[in-house]
Amino acid sequence: MICSQTGTVTLGGLVISSNMTEADIGALTSEQRMVHGSGVSYRLRTPGWACLVLFVGEAIDSVSLSYQLGHAQTLDEWSAKDERSRCKDHDKWLSLWLGPPATNQPRWQEHVFSWGTASSGLDPKTGDASIIVSYGRRDAAPG
């Protein structure tokens, strides 16, 4: 679930908030820490969801979510058709949690709030479906 008032993401027992620091998430998980570019990310698995939390400096930048139940979970299972289906599931989840989107285009919908944005779509390069919660700034939608 994503809270429309605060941007807090709650998945099972995992709670990710907009004021979380890298030290906070490091204390919550022993999952893999990856350093890339100007950021550090943590890949988390929660029941039914894959989750990637990105930090720039100590501040949280974004959370990327991918619904797993009933969809491909390995590269061997991956298909464009399944990713389009996953994207439709993501769109339904966001509408349920956050109401109608501010932007609703084919392959991309975006919800805009004072704390940031919550978007659902297909990555134009990889074809992967995800929900991206971005804190504190508004990124342009792909494609």
SEMITOR-228368 format. One record per residue: residue number from 1; x, z, y of N, C-alpha, C, O in turn. Coordinates in nm, 2 decimals. Layout:
BEGIN
+-----+--------+--------+--------+--------+--------+--------+--------+--------+--------+--------+--------+--------+
! num !   n.xx !   n.zz !   n.yy !  ca.xx !  ca.zz !  ca.yy !   c.xx !   c.zz !   c.yy !   o.xx !   o.zz !   o.yy !
+-----+--------+--------+--------+--------+--------+--------+--------+--------+--------+--------+--------+--------+
! NUM !      X !      Z !      Y !      X !      Z !      Y !      X !      Z !      Y !      X !      Z !      Y !
...
+-----+--------+--------+--------+--------+--------+--------+--------+--------+--------+--------+--------+--------+
//
This chain:
BEGIN
+-----+--------+--------+--------+--------+--------+--------+--------+--------+--------+--------+--------+--------+
! num !   n.xx !   n.zz !   n.yy !  ca.xx !  ca.zz !  ca.yy !   c.xx !   c.zz !   c.yy !   o.xx !   o.zz !   o.yy !
+-----+--------+--------+--------+--------+--------+--------+--------+--------+--------+--------+--------+--------+
!   1 !   0.08 !   0.00 !  -0.12 !   0.00 !   0.00 !   0.00 !   0.09 !   0.00 !   0.12 !   0.19 !   0.06 !   0.13 !
!   2 !   0.04 !  -0.07 !   0.23 !   0.11 !  -0.07 !   0.36 !   0.01 !  -0.01 !   0.46 !  -0.10 !  -0.05 !   0.47 !
!   3 !   0.06 !   0.09 !   0.53 !  -0.03 !   0.16 !   0.63 !  -0.02 !   0.07 !   0.76 !   0.08 !   0.05 !   0.82 !
!   4 !  -0.14 !   0.03 !   0.81 !  -0.15 !  -0.05 !   0.93 !  -0.10 !   0.03 !   1.06 !  -0.06 !  -0.03 !   1.15 !
!   5 !  -0.12 !   0.16 !   1.06 !  -0.08 !   0.24 !   1.17 !   0.07 !   0.26 !   1.19 !   0.12 !   0.27 !   1.30 !
!   6 !   0.14 !   0.28 !   1.07 !   0.28 !   0.32 !   1.08 !   0.38 !   0.22 !   1.01 !   0.50 !   0.22 !   1.04 !
!   7 !   0.33 !   0.13 !   0.93 !   0.41 !   0.04 !   0.85 !   0.47 !   0.11 !   0.73 !   0.56 !   0.05 !   0.66 !
!   8 !   0.43 !   0.23 !   0.70 !   0.48 !   0.30 !   0.58 !   0.43 !   0.22 !   0.45 !   0.32 !   0.19 !   0.44 !
!   9 !   0.53 !   0.20 !   0.36 !   0.50 !   0.13 !   0.23 !   0.50 !   0.24 !   0.13 !   0.59 !   0.32 !   0.11 !
!  10 !   0.39 !   0.25 !   0.05 !   0.38 !   0.34 !  -0.06 !   0.35 !   0.27 !  -0.19 !   0.25 !   0.20 !  -0.20 !
!  11 !   0.44 !   0.29 !  -0.28 !   0.43 !   0.22 !  -0.42 !   0.45 !   0.33 !  -0.52 !   0.56 !   0.38 !  -0.54 !
!  12 !   0.34 !   0.37 !  -0.59 !   0.36 !   0.48 !  -0.68 !   0.41 !   0.60 !  -0.61 !   0.35 !   0.64 !  -0.51 !
!  13 !   0.51 !   0.66 !  -0.66 !   0.57 !   0.78 !  -0.59 !   0.67 !   0.75 !  -0.49 !   0.73 !   0.84 !  -0.42 !
!  14 !   0.70 !   0.62 !  -0.46 !   0.80 !   0.58 !  -0.36 !   0.74 !   0.56 !  -0.23 !   0.64 !   0.49 !  -0.22 !
!  15 !   0.79 !   0.62 !  -0.12 !   0.74 !   0.61 !   0.01 !   0.86 !   0.56 !   0.10 !   0.96 !   0.63 !   0.11 !
!  16 !   0.83 !   0.45 !   0.17 !   0.94 !   0.39 !   0.25 !   0.87 !   0.38 !   0.39 !   0.77 !   0.32 !   0.41 !
!  17 !   0.94 !   0.45 !   0.49 !   0.88 !   0.45 !   0.63 !   0.97 !   0.38 !   0.72 !   1.09 !   0.36 !   0.70 !
!  18 !   0.92 !   0.35 !   0.84 !   0.99 !   0.28 !   0.94 !   1.11 !   0.36 !   1.00 !   1.19 !   0.30 !   1.07 !
!  19 !   1.11 !   0.49 !   0.99 !   1.22 !   0.57 !   1.04 !   1.32 !   0.61 !   0.94 !   1.40 !   0.70 !   0.96 !
!  20 !   1.31 !   0.56 !   0.82 !   1.40 !   0.59 !   0.71 !   1.54 !   0.53 !   0.74 !   1.55 !   0.42 !   0.79 !
!  21 !   1.64 !   0.61 !   0.70 !   1.78 !   0.56 !   0.72 !   1.83 !   0.53 !   0.58 !   1.78 !   0.56 !   0.48 !
!  22 !   1.95 !   0.46 !   0.58 !   2.02 !   0.43 !   0.46 !   2.05 !   0.56 !   0.38 !   2.04 !   0.56 !   0.25 !
!  23 !   2.09 !   0.66 !   0.45 !   2.12 !   0.79 !   0.38 !   1.99 !   0.84 !   0.31 !   2.00 !   0.90 !   0.20 !
!  24 !   1.87 !   0.83 !   0.37 !   1.75 !   0.87 !   0.31 !   1.72 !   0.80 !   0.18 !   1.69 !   0.86 !   0.08 !
!  25 !   1.73 !   0.67 !   0.18 !   1.70 !   0.59 !   0.05 !   1.81 !   0.61 !  -0.05 !   1.79 !   0.61 !  -0.17 !
!  26 !   1.94 !   0.63 !   0.00 !   2.05 !   0.66 !  -0.10 !   2.02 !   0.79 !  -0.17 !   2.06 !   0.80 !  -0.29 !
!  27 !   1.96 !   0.88 !  -0.11 !   1.93 !   1.01 !  -0.17 !   1.81 !   1.00 !  -0.27 !   1.80 !   1.08 !  -0.36 !
!  28 !   1.73 !   0.90 !  -0.25 !   1.61 !   0.88 !  -0.34 !   1.64 !   0.80 !  -0.47 !   1.57 !   0.82 !  -0.56 !
!  29 !   1.74 !   0.72 !  -0.47 !   1.76 !   0.63 !  -0.58 !   1.91 !   0.61 !  -0.62 !   1.99 !   0.63 !  -0.53 !
!  30 !   1.93 !   0.58 !  -0.74 !   2.06 !   0.54 !  -0.78 !   2.07 !   0.39 !  -0.81 !   2.16 !   0.34 !  -0.87 !
!  31 !   1.97 !   0.32 !  -0.76 !   1.96 !   0.17 !  -0.78 !   2.08 !   0.11 !  -0.71 !   2.15 !   0.17 !  -0.63 !
!  32 !   2.10 !  -0.02 !  -0.75 !   2.21 !  -0.09 !  -0.70 !   2.21 !  -0.11 !  -0.55 !   2.11 !  -0.15 !  -0.49 !
!  33 !   2.32 !  -0.08 !  -0.48 !   2.34 !  -0.10 !  -0.34 !   2.42 !  -0.23 !  -0.32 !   2.53 !  -0.24 !  -0.38 !
!  34 !   2.37 !  -0.32 !  -0.24 !   2.44 !  -0.45 !  -0.22 !   2.48 !  -0.46 !  -0.07 !   2.39 !  -0.44 !   0.02 !
!  35 !   2.60 !  -0.50 !  -0.04 !   2.64 !  -0.52 !   0.09 !   2.65 !  -0.67 !   0.12 !   2.71 !  -0.75 !   0.04 !
!  36 !   2.59 !  -0.72 !   0.23 !   2.59 !  -0.86 !   0.26 !   2.57 !  -0.88 !   0.41 !   2.49 !  -0.81 !   0.47 !
!  37 !   2.64 !  -0.97 !   0.47 !   2.63 !  -1.00 !   0.61 !   2.64 !  -0.87 !   0.69 !   2.74 !  -0.80 !   0.67 !
!  38 !   2.55 !  -0.85 !   0.78 !   2.55 !  -0.73 !   0.86 !   2.47 !  -0.62 !   0.80 !   2.44 !  -0.52 !   0.87 !
!  39 !   2.42 !  -0.63 !   0.68 !   2.33 !  -0.54 !   0.62 !   2.37 !  -0.49 !   0.49 !   2.46 !  -0.53 !   0.42 !
!  40 !   2.29 !  -0.39 !   0.44 !   2.30 !  -0.33 !   0.31 !   2.16 !  -0.32 !   0.25 !   2.07 !  -0.28 !   0.32 !
!  41 !   2.15 !  -0.36 !   0.13 !   2.02 !  -0.36 !   0.07 !   2.02 !  -0.28 !  -0.06 !   2.12 !  -0.26 !  -0.13 !
!  42 !   1.90 !  -0.23 !  -0.10 !   1.88 !  -0.16 !  -0.22 !   1.77 !  -0.23 !  -0.30 !   1.66 !  -0.25 !  -0.24 !
!  43 !   1.79 !  -0.27 !  -0.42 !   1.69 !  -0.33 !  -0.51 !   1.62 !  -0.21 !  -0.59 !   1.69 !  -0.15 !  -0.66 !
!  44 !   1.49 !  -0.20 !  -0.57 !   1.42 !  -0.09 !  -0.64 !   1.31 !  -0.15 !  -0.73 !   1.26 !  -0.25 !  -0.70 !
!  45 !   1.29 !  -0.08 !  -0.84 !   1.18 !  -0.12 !  -0.93 !   1.08 !   0.00 !  -0.93 !   1.11 !   0.11 !  -0.95 !
!  46 !   0.96 !  -0.04 !  -0.90 !   0.85 !   0.06 !  -0.91 !   0.74 !   0.00 !  -1.00 !   0.74 !  -0.12 !  -1.02 !
!  47 !   0.65 !   0.08 !  -1.05 !   0.55 !   0.02 !  -1.14 !   0.48 !  -0.10 !  -1.08 !   0.40 !  -0.08 !  -0.98 !
!  48 !   0.49 !  -0.21 !  -1.14 !   0.42 !  -0.33 !  -1.09 !   0.48 !  -0.41 !  -0.98 !   0.43 !  -0.52 !  -0.94 !
!  49 !   0.59 !  -0.36 !  -0.91 !   0.64 !  -0.42 !  -0.80 !   0.80 !  -0.43 !  -0.81 !   0.86 !  -0.34 !  -0.86 !
!  50 !   0.86 !  -0.54 !  -0.76 !   1.00 !  -0.54 !  -0.73 !   1.01 !  -0.52 !  -0.58 !   0.93 !  -0.57 !  -0.50 !
!  51 !   1.11 !  -0.44 !  -0.53 !   1.12 !  -0.40 !  -0.40 !   1.27 !  -0.41 !  -0.35 !   1.36 !  -0.37 !  -0.42 !
!  52 !   1.29 !  -0.48 !  -0.24 !   1.43 !  -0.48 !  -0.18 !   1.42 !  -0.42 !  -0.04 !   1.34 !  -0.47 !   0.05 !
!  53 !   1.50 !  -0.32 !  -0.01 !   1.50 !  -0.25 !   0.12 !   1.63 !  -0.29 !   0.19 !   1.73 !  -0.26 !   0.14 !
!  54 !   1.62 !  -0.35 !   0.31 !   1.73 !  -0.39 !   0.39 !   1.76 !  -0.30 !   0.51 !   1.66 !  -0.27 !   0.58 !
!  55 !   1.88 !  -0.26 !   0.52 !   1.92 !  -0.18 !   0.64 !   2.02 !  -0.25 !   0.72 !   2.11 !  -0.32 !   0.66 !
!  56 !   2.02 !  -0.25 !   0.85 !   2.12 !  -0.30 !   0.94 !   2.17 !  -0.18 !   1.01 !   2.10 !  -0.11 !   1.09 !
!  57 !   2.30 !  -0.15 !   0.99 !   2.35 !  -0.02 !   1.04 !   2.28 !   0.09 !   0.96 !   2.27 !   0.07 !   0.84 !
!  58 !   2.25 !   0.20 !   1.02 !   2.17 !   0.30 !   0.95 !   2.02 !   0.28 !   0.95 !   1.95 !   0.35 !   0.87 !
!  59 !   1.97 !   0.19 !   1.03 !   1.83 !   0.17 !   1.05 !   1.77 !   0.08 !   0.95 !   1.83 !  -0.02 !   0.91 !
!  60 !   1.65 !   0.11 !   0.90 !   1.58 !   0.02 !   0.82 !   1.54 !  -0.11 !   0.89 !   1.49 !  -0.10 !   1.01 !
!  61 !   1.55 !  -0.22 !   0.83 !   1.52 !  -0.35 !   0.90 !   1.39 !  -0.41 !   0.84 !   1.30 !  -0.45 !   0.91 !
!  62 !   1.39 !  -0.41 !   0.70 !   1.27 !  -0.47 !   0.64 !   1.26 !  -0.43 !   0.49 !   1.35 !  -0.37 !   0.43 !
!  63 !   1.14 !  -0.45 !   0.44 !   1.11 !  -0.43 !   0.30 !   1.05 !  -0.56 !   0.24 !   0.96 !  -0.61 !   0.30 !
!  64 !   1.11 !  -0.61 !   0.13 !   1.06 !  -0.73 !   0.07 !   0.99 !  -0.68 !  -0.07 !   1.06 !  -0.61 !  -0.15 !
!  65 !   0.87 !  -0.72 !  -0.09 !   0.80 !  -0.68 !  -0.21 !   0.75 !  -0.81 !  -0.29 !   0.72 !  -0.91 !  -0.23 !
!  66 !   0.75 !  -0.79 !  -0.42 !   0.70 !  -0.90 !  -0.51 !   0.62 !  -0.84 !  -0.62 !   0.68 !  -0.75 !  -0.70 !
!  67 !   0.50 !  -0.87 !  -0.63 !   0.41 !  -0.82 !  -0.74 !   0.45 !  -0.88 !  -0.87 !   0.46 !  -1.00 !  -0.89 !
!  68 !   0.47 !  -0.79 !  -0.97 !   0.52 !  -0.83 !  -1.10 !   0.42 !  -0.85 !  -1.21 !   0.43 !  -0.93 !  -1.30 !
!  69 !   0.31 !  -0.77 !  -1.21 !   0.22 !  -0.77 !  -1.32 !   0.15 !  -0.90 !  -1.34 !   0.09 !  -0.95 !  -1.24 !
!  70 !   0.16 !  -0.96 !  -1.46 !   0.09 !  -1.09 !  -1.48 !   0.17 !  -1.21 !  -1.43 !   0.11 !  -1.32 !  -1.43 !
!  71 !   0.29 !  -1.19 !  -1.38 !   0.37 !  -1.30 !  -1.32 !   0.51 !  -1.30 !  -1.39 !   0.55 !  -1.20 !  -1.45 !
!  72 !   0.58 !  -1.41 !  -1.37 !   0.71 !  -1.42 !  -1.42 !   0.80 !  -1.32 !  -1.36 !   0.79 !  -1.28 !  -1.25 !
!  73 !   0.89 !  -1.26 !  -1.45 !   0.98 !  -1.16 !  -1.41 !   1.12 !  -1.19 !  -1.43 !   1.22 !  -1.12 !  -1.40 !
!  74 !   1.15 !  -1.31 !  -1.50 !   1.28 !  -1.36 !  -1.52 !   1.29 !  -1.50 !  -1.48 !   1.19 !  -1.57 !  -1.46 !
!  75 !   1.42 !  -1.55 !  -1.46 !   1.43 !  -1.69 !  -1.42 !   1.38 !  -1.79 !  -1.53 !   1.33 !  -1.89 !  -1.50 !
!  76 !   1.39 !  -1.74 !  -1.66 !   1.34 !  -1.83 !  -1.76 !   1.19 !  -1.85 !  -1.76 !   1.14 !  -1.95 !  -1.80 !
!  77 !   1.12 !  -1.75 !  -1.70 !   0.98 !  -1.75 !  -1.69 !   0.93 !  -1.82 !  -1.56 !   0.81 !  -1.85 !  -1.55 !
!  78 !   1.02 !  -1.84 !  -1.47 !   0.98 !  -1.88 !  -1.33 !   0.92 !  -2.02 !  -1.33 !   0.96 !  -2.11 !  -1.41 !
!  79 !   0.81 !  -2.04 !  -1.25 !   0.76 !  -2.17 !  -1.23 !   0.70 !  -2.17 !  -1.09 !   0.65 !  -2.07 !  -1.03 !
!  80 !   0.69 !  -2.29 !  -1.02 !   0.63 !  -2.30 !  -0.89 !   0.49 !  -2.26 !  -0.89 !   0.43 !  -2.20 !  -0.80 !
!  81 !   0.42 !  -2.30 !  -1.00 !   0.28 !  -2.27 !  -1.01 !   0.25 !  -2.12 !  -1.02 !   0.16 !  -2.07 !  -0.95 !
!  82 !   0.34 !  -2.05 !  -1.09 !   0.32 !  -1.90 !  -1.10 !   0.35 !  -1.84 !  -0.96 !   0.29 !  -1.74 !  -0.92 !
!  83 !   0.45 !  -1.89 !  -0.89 !   0.48 !  -1.83 !  -0.76 !   0.37 !  -1.86 !  -0.66 !   0.34 !  -1.77 !  -0.57 !
!  84 !   0.30 !  -1.97 !  -0.67 !   0.18 !  -1.99 !  -0.58 !   0.07 !  -1.89 !  -0.62 !   0.00 !  -1.84 !  -0.53 !
!  85 !   0.06 !  -1.87 !  -0.74 !  -0.04 !  -1.77 !  -0.79 !   0.00 !  -1.63 !  -0.74 !  -0.09 !  -1.55 !  -0.69 !
!  86 !   0.13 !  -1.59 !  -0.75 !   0.17 !  -1.46 !  -0.70 !   0.15 !  -1.45 !  -0.55 !   0.11 !  -1.35 !  -0.50 !
!  87 !   0.17 !  -1.56 !  -0.47 !   0.15 !  -1.56 !  -0.33 !   0.00 !  -1.54 !  -0.30 !  -0.03 !  -1.46 !  -0.20 !
!  88 !  -0.09 !  -1.60 !  -0.37 !  -0.23 !  -1.57 !  -0.35 !  -0.26 !  -1.42 !  -0.38 !  -0.34 !  -1.36 !  -0.30 !
!  89 !  -0.20 !  -1.36 !  -0.48 !  -0.22 !  -1.22 !  -0.51 !  -0.17 !  -1.14 !  -0.39 !  -0.23 !  -1.04 !  -0.34 !
!  90 !  -0.05 !  -1.18 !  -0.34 !   0.01 !  -1.11 !  -0.22 !  -0.09 !  -1.11 !  -0.10 !  -0.11 !  -1.02 !  -0.03 !
!  91 !  -0.14 !  -1.23 !  -0.08 !  -0.23 !  -1.25 !   0.04 !  -0.35 !  -1.16 !   0.02 !  -0.40 !  -1.10 !   0.12 !
!  92 !  -0.41 !  -1.15 !  -0.10 !  -0.52 !  -1.06 !  -0.13 !  -0.49 !  -0.92 !  -0.10 !  -0.56 !  -0.84 !  -0.04 !
!  93 !  -0.37 !  -0.87 !  -0.15 !  -0.32 !  -0.74 !  -0.13 !  -0.31 !  -0.71 !   0.02 !  -0.36 !  -0.60 !   0.07 !
!  94 !  -0.25 !  -0.80 !   0.10 !  -0.24 !  -0.77 !   0.24 !  -0.37 !  -0.77 !   0.31 !  -0.39 !  -0.68 !   0.40 !
!  95 !  -0.46 !  -0.86 !   0.28 !  -0.59 !  -0.86 !   0.34 !  -0.67 !  -0.73 !   0.31 !  -0.74 !  -0.67 !   0.39 !
!  96 !  -0.65 !  -0.68 !   0.18 !  -0.72 !  -0.56 !   0.14 !  -0.66 !  -0.44 !   0.22 !  -0.74 !  -0.35 !   0.27 !
!  97 !  -0.53 !  -0.43 !   0.23 !  -0.46 !  -0.32 !   0.30 !  -0.47 !  -0.33 !   0.45 !  -0.49 !  -0.23 !   0.52 !
!  98 !  -0.46 !  -0.45 !   0.51 !  -0.44 !  -0.46 !   0.65 !  -0.55 !  -0.54 !   0.73 !  -0.55 !  -0.55 !   0.85 !
!  99 !  -0.65 !  -0.60 !   0.66 !  -0.75 !  -0.68 !   0.72 !  -0.71 !  -0.82 !   0.74 !  -0.60 !  -0.86 !   0.68 !
! 100 !  -0.78 !  -0.90 !   0.81 !  -0.75 !  -1.04 !   0.83 !  -0.61 !  -1.06 !   0.90 !  -0.58 !  -0.98 !   0.99 !
! 101 !  -0.54 !  -1.17 !   0.87 !  -0.41 !  -1.19 !   0.93 !  -0.42 !  -1.25 !   1.07 !  -0.52 !  -1.31 !   1.10 !
! 102 !  -0.32 !  -1.22 !   1.15 !  -0.31 !  -1.29 !   1.29 !  -0.28 !  -1.44 !   1.27 !  -0.33 !  -1.52 !   1.35 !
! 103 !  -0.20 !  -1.47 !   1.17 !  -0.16 !  -1.61 !   1.14 !  -0.19 !  -1.63 !   1.00 !  -0.15 !  -1.56 !   0.91 !
! 104 !  -0.26 !  -1.74 !   0.98 !  -0.30 !  -1.78 !   0.84 !  -0.28 !  -1.93 !   0.82 !  -0.37 !  -2.01 !   0.85 !
! 105 !  -0.16 !  -1.97 !   0.77 !  -0.13 !  -2.11 !   0.75 !  -0.11 !  -2.13 !   0.60 !  -0.09 !  -2.03 !   0.53 !
! 106 !  -0.12 !  -2.25 !   0.56 !  -0.08 !  -2.28 !   0.42 !   0.05 !  -2.22 !   0.39 !   0.15 !  -2.25 !   0.46 !
! 107 !   0.07 !  -2.14 !   0.28 !   0.19 !  -2.08 !   0.24 !   0.24 !  -1.97 !   0.32 !   0.35 !  -1.92 !   0.30 !
! 108 !   0.17 !  -1.93 !   0.43 !   0.22 !  -1.82 !   0.51 !   0.11 !  -1.75 !   0.59 !   0.03 !  -1.81 !   0.65 !
! 109 !   0.10 !  -1.61 !   0.58 !   0.01 !  -1.54 !   0.66 !   0.09 !  -1.42 !   0.72 !   0.18 !  -1.36 !   0.65 !
! 110 !   0.05 !  -1.38 !   0.84 !   0.13 !  -1.27 !   0.91 !   0.03 !  -1.18 !   0.98 !  -0.07 !  -1.22 !   1.04 !
! 111 !   0.06 !  -1.05 !   0.96 !  -0.01 !  -0.94 !   1.03 !   0.08 !  -0.88 !   1.13 !   0.20 !  -0.85 !   1.10 !
! 112 !   0.04 !  -0.87 !   1.26 !   0.13 !  -0.82 !   1.37 !   0.08 !  -0.68 !   1.41 !  -0.04 !  -0.66 !   1.44 !
! 113 !   0.17 !  -0.59 !   1.43 !   0.14 !  -0.45 !   1.47 !   0.25 !  -0.41 !   1.57 !   0.35 !  -0.47 !   1.59 !
! 114 !   0.22 !  -0.29 !   1.63 !   0.32 !  -0.24 !   1.73 !   0.45 !  -0.20 !   1.66 !   0.56 !  -0.20 !   1.73 !
! 115 !   0.45 !  -0.16 !   1.53 !   0.57 !  -0.12 !   1.46 !   0.65 !  -0.24 !   1.40 !   0.76 !  -0.23 !   1.36 !
! 116 !   0.58 !  -0.36 !   1.40 !   0.65 !  -0.48 !   1.34 !   0.55 !  -0.57 !   1.28 !   0.44 !  -0.58 !   1.33 !
! 117 !   0.58 !  -0.64 !   1.17 !   0.50 !  -0.74 !   1.10 !   0.49 !  -0.71 !   0.95 !   0.59 !  -0.66 !   0.89 !
! 118 !   0.39 !  -0.76 !   0.89 !   0.38 !  -0.77 !   0.75 !   0.33 !  -0.91 !   0.72 !   0.23 !  -0.96 !   0.76 !
! 119 !   0.41 !  -0.98 !   0.64 !   0.39 !  -1.12 !   0.61 !   0.39 !  -1.15 !   0.46 !   0.45 !  -1.08 !   0.38 !
! 120 !   0.32 !  -1.26 !   0.42 !   0.31 !  -1.30 !   0.29 !   0.33 !  -1.45 !   0.29 !   0.27 !  -1.52 !   0.37 !
! 121 !   0.42 !  -1.50 !   0.20 !   0.44 !  -1.64 !   0.19 !   0.53 !  -1.68 !   0.08 !   0.58 !  -1.60 !   0.00 !
! 122 !   0.56 !  -1.81 !   0.08 !   0.65 !  -1.88 !  -0.01 !   0.78 !  -1.91 !   0.07 !   0.77 !  -1.98 !   0.17 !
! 123 !   0.89 !  -1.87 !   0.01 !   1.02 !  -1.91 !   0.08 !   1.04 !  -2.06 !   0.07 !   1.03 !  -2.11 !  -0.05 !
! 124 !   1.06 !  -2.13 !   0.18 !   1.07 !  -2.28 !   0.17 !   1.19 !  -2.33 !   0.10 !   1.19 !  -2.44 !   0.05 !
! 125 !   1.30 !  -2.24 !   0.08 !   1.42 !  -2.29 !   0.01 !   1.41 !  -2.26 !  -0.14 !   1.45 !  -2.35 !  -0.22 !
! 126 !   1.36 !  -2.14 !  -0.18 !   1.36 !  -2.11 !  -0.32 !   1.22 !  -2.12 !  -0.39 !   1.21 !  -2.13 !  -0.51 !
! 127 !   1.11 !  -2.12 !  -0.31 !   0.98 !  -2.13 !  -0.36 !   0.93 !  -1.99 !  -0.41 !   0.82 !  -1.99 !  -0.46 !
! 128 !   1.01 !  -1.89 !  -0.39 !   0.97 !  -1.75 !  -0.43 !   0.86 !  -1.70 !  -0.34 !   0.87 !  -1.71 !  -0.22 !
! 129 !   0.77 !  -1.62 !  -0.40 !   0.66 !  -1.56 !  -0.32 !   0.70 !  -1.41 !  -0.29 !   0.76 !  -1.35 !  -0.38 !
! 130 !   0.68 !  -1.37 !  -0.17 !   0.70 !  -1.23 !  -0.14 !   0.62 !  -1.18 !  -0.02 !   0.57 !  -1.26 !   0.06 !
! 131 !   0.61 !  -1.05 !  -0.01 !   0.56 !  -0.98 !   0.11 !   0.68 !  -0.93 !   0.18 !   0.76 !  -0.86 !   0.12 !
! 132 !   0.69 !  -0.95 !   0.31 !   0.80 !  -0.90 !   0.39 !   0.74 !  -0.81 !   0.50 !   0.66 !  -0.86 !   0.59 !
! 133 !   0.78 !  -0.68 !   0.50 !   0.75 !  -0.59 !   0.61 !   0.87 !  -0.58 !   0.70 !   0.97 !  -0.53 !   0.65 !
! 134 !   0.86 !  -0.62 !   0.82 !   0.97 !  -0.62 !   0.91 !   0.94 !  -0.52 !   1.02 !   0.83 !  -0.52 !   1.08 !
! 135 !   1.04 !  -0.43 !   1.05 !   1.02 !  -0.32 !   1.15 !   1.09 !  -0.35 !   1.28 !   1.20 !  -0.39 !   1.28 !
! 136 !   1.01 !  -0.34 !   1.39 !   1.07 !  -0.34 !   1.52 !   1.09 !  -0.47 !   1.58 !   1.13 !  -0.48 !   1.70 !
! 137 !   1.08 !  -0.58 !   1.51 !   1.09 !  -0.71 !   1.58 !   1.01 !  -0.81 !   1.50 !   0.97 !  -0.79 !   1.39 !
! 138 !   0.98 !  -0.92 !   1.57 !   0.89 !  -1.02 !   1.51 !   0.98 !  -1.14 !   1.48 !   1.04 !  -1.20 !   1.56 !
! 139 !   0.99 !  -1.17 !   1.35 !   1.07 !  -1.29 !   1.30 !   0.97 !  -1.41 !   1.29 !   0.85 !  -1.39 !   1.27 !
! 140 !   1.03 !  -1.53 !   1.31 !   0.95 !  -1.65 !   1.30 !   0.91 !  -1.67 !   1.15 !   0.99 !  -1.64 !   1.06 !
! 141 !   0.80 !  -1.72 !   1.13 !   0.75 !  -1.76 !   1.00 !   0.83 !  -1.88 !   0.95 !   0.86 !  -1.97 !   1.02 !
! 142 !   0.86 !  -1.88 !   0.82 !   0.93 !  -2.00 !   0.76 !   0.84 !  -2.12 !   0.76 !   0.72 !  -2.12 !   0.76 !
! 143 !   0.91 !  -2.24 !   0.76 !   0.85 !  -2.37 !   0.73 !   0.74 !  -2.40 !   0.81 !   0.68 !  -2.51 !   0.80 !
+-----+--------+--------+--------+--------+--------+--------+--------+--------+--------+--------+--------+--------+
//
